Amino acid sequence: MLRSFFTREEEGQGLVEYALILVLIAIVVIGVLTLLGGRVSEVFSSINSTMG
């Protein structure tokens, strides 16, 4: 399966598209964590305190 994926004529284009998608997802995740980082930390602290 992997061999047929890399032997296409458009292999460079496909790899670039996948890389761009991964970069876009990483940027979105970093942005969301930056905006909601404190709140996420509070939620996990709350869960930890109720379990312990």
Secondary structure per residue as TSV (DSSP state, phi and psi in degrees):
chain	resnum	aa	ss	phi	psi
A	1	M	-	360.0	-47.8
A	2	L	H	-66.2	-36.6
A	3	R	H	-64.3	-42.1
A	4	S	H	-68.7	-27.8
A	5	F	H	-67.4	-38.1
A	6	F	H	-91.0	-7.6
A	7	T	T	-97.1	4.7
A	8	R	S	-71.7	159.1
A	9	E	T	-66.8	-31.5
A	10	E	T	-96.9	29.7
A	11	E	H	-61.8	-37.8
A	12	G	H	-64.8	-42.6
A	13	Q	H	-64.1	-43.3
A	14	G	H	-63.7	-42.6
A	15	L	H	-66.1	-38.1
A	16	V	H	-65.5	-40.4
A	17	E	H	-62.7	-44.2
A	18	Y	H	-63.9	-39.1
A	19	A	H	-65.1	-41.3
A	20	L	H	-63.8	-39.1
A	21	I	H	-64.0	-44.1
A	22	L	H	-63.5	-40.0
A	23	V	H	-64.7	-42.1
A	24	L	H	-62.6	-43.6
A	25	I	H	-63.4	-41.6
A	26	A	H	-63.1	-41.1
A	27	I	H	-63.8	-41.8
A	28	V	H	-64.8	-44.2
A	29	V	H	-63.7	-43.1
A	30	I	H	-63.8	-40.7
A	31	G	H	-63.4	-43.8
A	32	V	H	-65.2	-43.6
A	33	L	H	-66.1	-32.7
A	34	T	H	-67.4	-43.7
A	35	L	H	-71.3	-39.2
A	36	L	H	-108.3	11.9
A	37	G	H	-56.4	-46.5
A	38	G	H	-65.3	-40.1
A	39	R	H	-68.1	-39.6
A	40	V	H	-63.6	-40.9
A	41	S	H	-62.7	-41.2
A	42	E	H	-63.1	-41.4
A	43	V	H	-62.1	-46.2
A	44	F	H	-66.6	-35.7
A	45	S	H	-64.9	-41.0
A	46	S	H	-63.4	-44.3
A	47	I	H	-63.1	-42.7
A	48	N	H	-63.4	-40.9
A	49	S	H	-70.4	-33.7
A	50	T	H	-74.9	-29.3
A	51	M	H	-80.5	-29.4
A	52	G	-	-98.1	360.0
